[in-house]
Amino acid sequence: MAGFLIRAAVVAIGLWLASQIVPGIHILTPGSLIAAALLLGVVNAIVRPILVILTFPITLLTLGLFLLVINGLMIELVSWLLPGFVVDGLGSAILASIIVSLTSWVMSGWFGPPHGRIEVVTMRHHGRWE
């Protein structure tokens, strides 16, 4: 649960940055920002995997670039479900998704494993096995 909340906070920062940079993204209240971040996390966990599977052939044909459209559609869906979060069009949503992704990538370096490395912990038994 704590990991989900940390990721939601990072997404909220990304959405706020997107609203400052992209002209078509509008967040009406701070509560809307928090709700949008939480809802985007839920949508990305439930709806996005289904769309990725259904659009796999077109994703292969575009060498993965269609995933940008899917990410933009997830932001559009959140704006459709949440009145305080307004997205003017798919282009704005795609740009916002790029900003949110970049923000998440940068922040994962701070909140992830030290120095971005995966740590492996091994346990060894000293003595005889019985």
BELFEN-V571287 format. One record per pair of residues at least 6 apart in sequence whose ideal C-beta (glycine too) atoms are under 6 Angstrom apart, sorted by the first residue. I is the first residue (numbers start at 1). J is the second residue. Records with the same first field share a line. If there is no record, write none. Layout:
I->J ; J
//
This chain:
6->111
8->37 ; 38 ; 41
10->104 ; 107
11->37 ; 40 ; 100
12->33 ; 37
13->103
14->99 ; 100 ; 103
15->36 ; 37
16->33
17->99 ; 103
18->25 ; 96 ; 99
19->25 ; 27
22->92 ; 95 ; 96
24->88 ; 89 ; 92
25->87 ; 92 ; 96
26->86
27->33 ; 85
28->84
29->84
32->84 ; 85
35->82
36->78 ; 82 ; 85
39->78 ; 82
40->78
43->74 ; 77 ; 78
44->74
48->74
51->70
58->66
59->66
68->94
71->97
72->90 ; 93 ; 94 ; 97
75->93 ; 96 ; 97
76->87 ; 93
79->85 ; 86 ; 87
87->93
109->116
113->119
//
